Amino acid sequence: MRNLITALLASTALLPQVAFAADDAEAAASIAAGEAEIVVLGKGETKQVQEVSQRDIAVLLPGTSVIRAIEKLPSVNIQSADAFGNYEWSTRVTIRSFNQNQLGFNFDGIPLGDMTYGNHNGLHISRVVSPENVGSVRVTQGAGALGTQSSNNLGGTVETFSMDPLDRLAVQANATYGSDETMRGFVRVNMGSTDGPRGFVSYGYGSTDKYRGTGQQDQHMVNAKVVLPIGAATLDAWFSYSDRREQDYQDMSLDMLSRLGYDWDNTYPDYARAILYADIGNNRGETGAAISNAAAGTVYPGNVTTVDDAYFDASGLRKDTVAAIGFKSPIGDNVTVALRGYYHHNRGMGLWATPYVASPNGVPISIRTTEYEIDRGGVFGKLEWKTDKNALTVGGWYETNSFNQARRFYGLDSRTSPGRSFREYPTNPFFTQWEFDFDTQTLQYFVEDRIDLGPVKVNIGWKGFKVTNKATAVVAASFPQGKIDATDWFQPSVGVNLALGGNAEMFASFTQSTRAFASATTTGPFSTNQTGFNAIVNTLKPETSDTYEVGARYNSGAFNGVIGAYVVNFHDRLLSAASGPSIVGSPSVLQNVGAVRSIGFEAVGDLKLGSGFGLFASYSYTDATYRNDVFNLSGTLLAAIKGKTVVDSPKHMLRGELTYDQGALFGRIGVNYMSERFFTYTNDRSVPARTIVDASIGYRVTKDIEVQVNATNLFDTQYIGTINSGGTGNSGDRQTLLVGAPQQFFVTLKAGF
């Protein structure tokens, strides 16, 4: 059966089209007429911009993070160890060699921070909105829009927008089942009227077993949105709640992959084997803990050579509540005002069964946690004045963020039973190693003028911000406390678009950006020790970038395409060099590597072939290099990285899709190629190139019922999905790689009225 499905999908050209249901009737009608674009290639923009529509998101594996929808765009590098892109320990986004904490992420304008694991100033998009409720995703590869609520976007921005509620009663229900006992259900109820309030509420639940090792990853998600017309004005509100629990895969090294294989994982539920490894590690002196069972000896069984080869279990637990209310209204004929306030609360933990700290009762393992709690709120708005020739916009954003982060240890019951589940929040710690309160105050403004001179359009403006970070020790440790700020009130941007006639245009732009410091013990200036922080606090400069780009577009009914080139000069690039095993949590070594230069070329095209067939392709070339070696304060060379390629910056990325949609049948087959990736700063370790093929096929039984089959990693390619999951070292092998998901199949039934 599995081979039959593989052959069927491999021989069928498949199209990313919307899941047909009655509450998507308008979109479906435009699809049937061939009117709607799947990817909008930024016509009229002065920068490299693409927008992915709901149609493209709907054909992805149901429950997939919307981040996966932008993976096919040029210079966008998405990595994950799971097929959904939701597993946050593994999910990474890199654009034009800017890593994830140098990009800006918004949802309906609400800042999501840098969306990294253990996020100190936001949350991942997969925890704020179900993909079925997303209207579009807009990507700016270079420097983001001036009005984006972000203080860390040295590079591009990813802006996600929720769908609008319909003006009538409608119900959408989806059910998915697939490989590794994957189950997902989604239901959305929409109510509304043409001239009155309209809104929807949805609930989604997804669960999947780990594809290697044993464990489960699941999530509950509630979304609600209301839109209320008040004369010419509009009031809208958003609410979301997410409860996500995911048991982790084991981080691997190149050596571990060679010795233990790609199917290796943590020992769960084999508790006895984890106890044995911990005993042997203690006997060998690897953990620094006292000998716990001399009879265990000093030789590991099989190909295991170190206590870090496998832990008992690990997990990530996150609960998030997000609420927002917005108001938009015209003032007279030419002026529009928009204002939105938001609140986000997060409680989360990262759990690890550590052999480096024993439980008080003598069990040679304990649970080590990193605990997070975020309470942040803010308001942003803008005032826009339009005339025939220009649109002047002035706006601002203020946020206050209280973030508590702690490292605690919890005991296990006995040598024969752990007595705790890694899917539950533990209580009653026996030790708090450190705890810090972080207070971050952000004030940002922007001014932008869009000038229309006929065939020439000019965008000019600037933004500025002051971000103050303060760390206060609740339980002191080696990590520092203190205060630091980043202030840059003038970050200019200018762009030009020239219409050439005949559906062609050219564009060029320049943007200068600054990144604020992070408030956390796990990243940024507070992740070093007190001595190191004191040495740099008065001289450390925030990262800055200068982005230059130029390109050309062509848009017609049959073909849409863009080519572009860019140069990015980074200044005061800060890198954290990991020290010791990740599970130990030693302070990182913060390194200012000076300048980094990134030069690249991008091309993307969408061709309608007729008879329901379509072709999409994108290619990007990136040459990103460090321009300086790394020295310590005394002038000693730490890392010879001048001229080395920036980590996680593949030189070549190529994506292609062959699509089909005619009548009841639709489908898509996509190919994703990525060249070699380095995971050390000195480039002495790397993972090879890989090519992944995904596919889907669907059939509309009636106008209200649809069946869809998705295959991920169609040809069961063995590859490394994520690099640097356990930090980045200057050189040498490191336990910081995650294996990519194998071949998996999923079937979904969608119905609506």
N, C-alpha and C positions, 0 to 999 in steps of 0.2 A: 504493500500500500504506500509506504514511504517513498519507494523508488518511482512508483507510478505518479505520485504527486510531483516529485522532483522533475520528472520528464515532462509532465503537463505544463508546469510553470515555466520551465526552461524553454519550451517551444512556443510560448504564447507571449506576444507583446502586450504589455499591460499599462494602463493609464491611471495617473493619480486624479481621480474624480471624486466628487463629493458623495457621501452616503446619502442616497435618496430617501427622503421622508417628507411627509406632508408639511412639516414645519420648516422645510428648506425648499419650498415649491418655487419661490422666485429664483433662487440660485440654480435649481435644477432646470428651470426653463431656459435660463441663459446658457447653461451647459449644452442642452440639446440643440440650441441654436448656434452653438460654437462661438458665442459672443464673449464669454468671460475668459480673462487671462489667468493662467495658473501662477506664473511669475511675472510681476510687473518690473520692468528693467529701468525704472527711474527716469522716464521721459520728462525732459524739461528741468531736471535737477542739475546742480552745479558740482555734485560729488558722485562717487560710485555708490549707488543706492539700489537695492532690490527689495521687493515685497512679495511674500509668499501668501497665497490666498487660502481660505478655508477648504477649498477643493483639494489642494495638495496635502493638507493636514489630514483630511478625512480618510484618505486611502492608505495612510500609514497603519502599522499594526495598532489596533485600538488600545488606548492607554499609553501610547508612546509620548514622551515629552515633546513639546512643540519645537524644542531645540533640534530634534532630528529633522524637522522639515526644512531647516536652512542649511543642512549639511552639504547639499549639492551645489550651493552657491560658490563662486570663486573665492579663494583664499580663506574659506571657512573650514576649520579643522575641528571636527567633533570626535571625541573618543569616549568610549564607555565599555565596561565589561559585560553589560547586559544588552539584550536586544531592544529594550524600551528606552534606553537613555535616561532612566530615572534613578539608577543606583548611584547615589551622590558621592560615595567614596571614590567612585571610578570616573564619573562624568567630568569631562574637561572641554572647554571651548577656547580655541585659539584663532585669532584673525590677524593676518599679516604679521605674524610672529609676536603680536601682543598676547600675553597669556590672560587667563580669565580674570585675574584681579586687576588688570589694566583696561578692562572693557566696562561699558555701562549697560545696565539691564533695567528696563522699566516694564511695568504692566499697567496699562491705562494711565500712564504717567507716574504711577506709584513706584518709587525707587526700590529695587530689589537688592541693592548692594552689588557685590561681585559674584554672588551665587556660588561661592566656594563651599566646600564641606566645612562645617563649623562656622558658618557665616556670622560675622560680628555685627553686620549692619543691614541685614535683609534676609532673604530666603530664596530657595531655588524656585523657578517658575513652575516646576512639577508639583509644588506644594501650595500654589495659590489659585490655579485654574485647571479644570479638566480640559483636555485637548479638544473635546467636542464643543466646548463653549468659546473657543478662540475664533475670532473673525479673520485676523491676519497677523503676520509677523514681518516687521520691517527691519532690514539690516543695512547699516551704513558701515562699509568696510574700513574707511579711513578714519577721519575724526567725526564724532557724532554731532548731531544737531545741537545748536547752541542752547536750545530750550530743554534739553534732556536733564532730568533730575539725577545727576551723578557727579561725584567729585573724584572718581577714580578712572574715568574713561580717557586715558592717554590715547587709546586707539578708538575703535569703532563702538557702535551701540547696537543693541538688539532690543527692539521695542515690540512688545506683544500687546494686542488689542482684543478685548472681549467682543463677542458678537452682540448685536443689538437684539433685544426681545422683539418678537413679532406682535402685531396688533390684533391677535385672535387666539383662540384656544388651540393648542397643539401639544402633542405628546410625542416624544422620541424615546425609544427603548432599544438598547444594544446588548447582546450577550456574546461573549467570546470564550472559547475553550481551545487549549492547544498543548504543545509540548511542555514537559515538566510540570504537569498538573496546573497549567496556567488557567485561571478563571477570572473573568472580569464582567461586571454588569454595570450598566449606566442607564439612568432614566432622567428625563428632563420634562417638566411640565411648564408650558408657556401660557400666559393669560394676558389679555389686553384688548384695547379698543383703538379705533382709528384716531380719535381726538383726545382720548383720556390716557390714564396710566397704563403701562404695559410692563411685564416683567416675567422672569422665569426663576425656577428653583430646580436644582439638579442634585442627584446623589450618585456617586460612583464608588465602586469597590473593586479592587484588583488584588490578586494573590498569585504567586508563583513559587514553586520550589526552586532551590538552587540547582543549576545544571551540572555542577560538580560539588562533591561533598554533600552534606546534609544541612538543611535549613530552609527558611521561608522568608520571602519579602512581600509585604502587603501594605495596602493603604486604603483608608476611608477618606472621601472627599465630598464636601458639601459646598455648592456655589449658589448664590442668589444675586439677581440684578433687577433693579427697578428703574424705569425712566418715566418721569412725570412732566408733561408739558404744562407750563404756567404762562399762558399768553404766548408771547414770542420767546420767552425764556424756557430753559429746560433744567430740571433738577434730576439728578441720577444718584443711585447708591449701589454699592457693591459689598458683598459679604462672602467670606470663604473660611472654611475650617478644614484642616487636614490633620490626620493622625497616621504617620508613616513609621513602620518598623521593618528593618532590613538586617538580616544576618549576613555577615561579611564573607567574602572570599579571601583566601590567604594571598598576601602580597608575595610575589616571586622575584627571584633574581635570575640572571642568565645561568649561573651555576646550578641553582635549584631546578630550573627547567631541564637542564642536561641530566642531573642526577635523579630527579623525582618524577619528571614528566609533566605534561600539560594538564593532567587530571588531578594533580595533587591539591590538597586543601587542608583546612583545619581538621582536628580529630573528631569534633562533635558528630555523633553522640557518644563516641568512645572515650569516656572520662578516664578509664584506667590507663589508656595509652598516653594521655596528656599528663597524668600524674607520674608515669614512668619517665617521660621526657624531662619533666621538671626535676625529678630526683637525680637523674643522670647529669643534668646541667649543674645542679648544686654540687654533686660529687666532683665534677670536673673543674669547678670554680668559675664557670661561665656567667653565673647570675649574680655572684657576690653574696648570695644567701647562704645560711648555714646548711651543713649536710643534713638531709632529711631522711635518707634511707640508704645507708652504705651498701646494703645488699643489692641494690639496683645496679651497682657497678659503674663503670665509666665509658662503656661502649654502647652507642645507640644501635638499635636494630635496623636491619636493611640498609638503605642508602642514606639514612638520616645522619647528619654530621654535626648539627648544632641545635641547641634548644629553640632557636628562632625558626627552624624549618617548619614547625607546625605548633600552633597554640590550640587550646581546647575550643574556644569560640570567640566571636567578636560580633558587634552589632552597632547599628545606628538607630536611635529613637528620636523622633521629632513630632511635636505638636505645635501647630500654628493657627492663629486667628488673625485675619486681616479684614478691616472694615474701612470704607471710604464713602464720602459724600461729596458730590460736585454740583456746581451751578454755572450755567453759561447763558449769557443774555446779550442781545444787541443793545447799544446805547445810541439812539438816533440811527441814521442811515449808514454811517461809515465806521462805527466803533463797536467792537465786541469785547466783552469782559468774560473771563473764565477763571474759576477758583475751585480748588479741590483740597479737602483735608483728609487725612488718613491716620490709621492706627494699626500697629502690628505687635502682637505678643507671641513670643516663641519660648518653648521649653524643650530642651533637647539634651541628649547624652550620647557620647560615643563610648562603648564598652569594649574592653579587651581582657581576656583571661591571661594575666601576666605571671610568668614563672619567676620574675625578678623580685617580687615582694610576696612573702608567705602570709597566709591568714594567721590570725593570732593563736588559733588552736593547733598550729603546726602543719596544716595542709599546705603543701609547697606551691600553691597557686592562690591568687586572689583576683578579684575583679578590679581593674583600673579604669576609672572613668575620666573623661573630660566633660564637664557639665556646662550648659549654656542657658542663659535666660536673657531675653531681649524684651524691653519695653520701649518702643519708639513711636513717636508721632510727629506729624509735620503738616505743612500747608504749602501749596504752590499755586501760582496763578499767572495770568498774563493779560495784557491790554493790547488789542490790535486795532490799528487805524488804517483803513484801506482807502486809496484813491484810484483813479484810472491807471496811474503809472507806478505806484509803489504801495507796499504794505509794510508799515512800521510796527514792530512788536517789541514791547518791553515786559519783562517778567521777572519773577523771583521765586525762591524756594528756601524754606527754613525747616530744619529738623532737629529735634532733640532726641538723643538715643542713650538709654541706660542699659549697659550690658554687663552682666555678671558672668564670670568664667572661673571654674574651679577644677582642681585635680583631686579626686578622692579614691579611696580604696575600701572595698567591701569584702568581708570574709565569706568563705565557702564552708559548708556544713561539716564535711568529713572527707577522708581519703577515698571513700566508696560512693559518695553521692554529693553533687555540688549544692543541692538544696536551693538553687536559684535558677531562674530562666533569664537568658540574655534578651528575651523579647519583652521583659517587664522592667520598669524603673526600679532599681534597687533602693533600699532604705537602710538606715543605721550604719553609716560608714565607721570603720575603726580608725581611719586616719585621713586627715585633709592635708595634702602636701602643700597646696597653695590655693589662694582664692583672691580674686581681684574684682573691684568695681571699676568699670570704665564709663566715663561720661564724654560724649562726643556732641559738639554743637556745630551745626553746619548752616552757613548763610551764603546764599548764591544769588546772583542776578545775571540777566542777559539783556542785550539790546541787539535787534536784528532788523535790517531794512532789505526788502526784496524789491528791486527796481526793474520795471519792465520797459525796455527801450525798443520794442518791436522784435526784431530778430535776435536782439541781445538782451539777456537777462543777467542781472548782477545781484548777488547776495553779499552783504557786508555787515559785519557786526562784531560783537565781542561778548565774553562772559567773564565773571570774576567771582572768587569765593574766599571765604576764610573758614577754615575747619580747625577747631581746637580739640585736642585729645588729652584726656587726663586719666591717669591710672592711679588707683588707691588700693593699697594692700589691705585685705581683710585678714588673710593668713599669709604672712610674708614668706618669701622663699628667694631663690636665686634670681628670679625674674624681677625686672625693675619696676619702680613706681616713679611717677613724675608727670610732667606736662610738656607737650610739644604741639606746635601748630604749623599749618601750611597756609600761607596767605598769598594770593595772586589775584589782584583786582582787575587785571587786563590780560585776557587771553584772546587775541584777535582771530578772525576768520573772514576770508574773502573768497568768493567764487564767481565764475562767469560761465554762462551757457550761450552758445552761438548756434542759431538755427541756420543750416546750410541749404535748406530746401530739399525737395525730393525725399522727405522722411528722414533726413540725416541731421545730426547735430554734433557739436563738439563741446567739451566742458573742461574746466581747469579750476583748481582751488588750492588754497593754502590755509592751514589751521595750526595754531599753537595751543598746546594743552598742558595742564599741570595735574598731577595726581596727589591727592591728600594722603596723609599717613593713616595706617590702620590701627585700630584700638583693640588689641588682643595679645595674649601671651603666645599665640601660635603663629603669628605672622607680623611682619613690620618691626618697627624700632623697639617695641616692648617684648619681642621674642628673644632678645639677647639678655645678658645679665646686667646687674646694676652698674658695675664698673664700665662695661661697654656703653651702656646708655648715657652715663654721665660724661663719657669722653666725646660723644657725638651730638648730644642734645642741642648745643648752641651752634653747631656748624653743619649739621646734617641738612642737606638740601632735598626738597621733594623732587621726584622724577618729573621730567618735562619732555615734551616731544614736539617736533616740527614736522608736519605732514604736507607733502607736495604731491598732487596727483593731476593727471591729464588723461583725457580719453575721448572716445567717439561712440555715438549710438546710431542705430538704424532701426526704425519701427515701421512695419507695414502689416497688412493683413495676414501675409503668409510667413513672414520672418521678422523676428526681433533679435537684435544682437548688440553687444557692448564689448569694446576693447578698451583697456586702460593700463596705465603705468604709474608707478608711485615711487617716491623716495621718502623714507622716514628717518629722521635723526633723533635718537634718544639722548638725553643728557642726565647724568647722575642716576643711572640705572642701578637700582638696589636689588641684590640677590641674596637669598638666604641659603647658606650651605648647611645641609643637614649633618648632624654629628651623632654617631651611635645608632643603635637600632631604634626604629620609630616608636616601638612600644615603651621604651625607657623615657622618652619625652625630654631629652636633654635640650638646653637652650641652643638655638641655631646660631651660626656665625653670620652676622649681617655684613654684606660686602657691597661697597659702592664701586661698581666696575667702570664707572665713567660713561663713555659714549658707546652707543650701539647704532649701527646703520642697517637699515632694511631697504632693499631695492627689489621691486617686483613687477610682474606683468600679469594681467588678467584678461580672460576672454570668456564670454558666455553667449549662447545663442539658443533660440527656440524656433523650430521650423515645423510648420503644418504641412504634412505630406499628402493630405487628401485621403478620402475614403475612411476617415476615422483615425488615421495614423498620425503620430507626431514624434518629433525627435528633439531632445534637449541635451546640451552638452556644455560643460564648463572646464576651463583649464587655468591653473595658476602656477606661476614660477616665483619663488621667494629666495632671495639671497640675503640672509640676516646674519651679521657677524658682530662679535664683540670687538671694540676698537682699542681696548686697553687691557693690560695685565692687572691682577689684583695683588695689592700689597697691604700689609697691616700698618698700624700707626707708627711703628718703628722702622718701616721701610723694607721689611722682609717680604720676599715674594711668597704669596699664598697659592696662587694659581696662574699658570701661564696660559691665558685664554685669548690673547690678542690675535685676531684673525680667525678664531674658532666660530663655528656655526652656533647660533642661539639654540638652546635646547628646545625640543618639541617644535621645530620649524622645518618640516619637510620641504625640500626644494621643489618638488613636483607633486601636484594633486590634479587628478583628472576624473571627472564624473560624467556619466552618460546615461540617458534614459530613452528607451523606445516605448512608445505609448499607443494605446488603442482605445477608442470609445465609439461604438456604433450600435445604436439601438439598445438592446438589453444587456449586451456584453461590454465589459470594459476591463482594462488591465494595464500592467506596467512591468517592465523589467529594467533594473538599474544596476550599473557597475560603478564601483568606487575604488579608485587606485590612489595610494599614498606611498611616496618614496621613503627612504631610510630616515629614521628619527634618532637623534642623539639624546641620551638621558644623563650625561655628565657635562659639566661646563667645559672640560678640556677635550671633549669629543672622543675619549678613549673607549666609550661603551655606547652601543647603539642597538636598535632593533631593525630588522630588515623591512623592505617594502612589502606591502600586501595589497591584494585585490579581493574585494568582497562583492558578491552579487546578491541582491535582494529582489523579490518579485511579489506580485499580487495579481489576483484575478477575481472578478466579481460578476454577478448576474442579478439583474433587476427582475424579480419574479413578477411583481406588479409595480405600480407606481409608488406603493407604500411599503413594499417588502423587498429586501435585498440580502443576498448572501455574498460574503467576501472571504477569500482564502489568502493568507499572507505567508510568505516564506522568507526567513531571514538567514543570511549566510547560506545561500541555496546549495552551494557545492561543498559545504562543510570544511571550509578552509581553516587551518590551524594557524593562529596568529596572536600577536600581542595587541590587546585592545587599548590599554591605557599605560602610559609611562609616567614616572614621577609621582605615583600614588603615595609613596612613603618618603617623599622629599627628594631633593636633588643634591648630589654630592659633587665636589670638584672633580674627582676622578675615582676610578675603580668600580667594581660591580656593587650593586646595592639591591636590597629587597624592596623594590619600588615599581614592579611591573605587575599588571593584571592581564590574565588571559582573556581573549575575546570570546564571545558566546559562540557555541557551535551551531550547526544547522538546526532550525526549529520551524515548526509549522503551526498555524493558528487558523481557526474557522470562526467567523462572526456572522450572526444573524442580526439584521437591523430592521426595525419596523417603526412606523409612525402614522399618525393621523391628525 
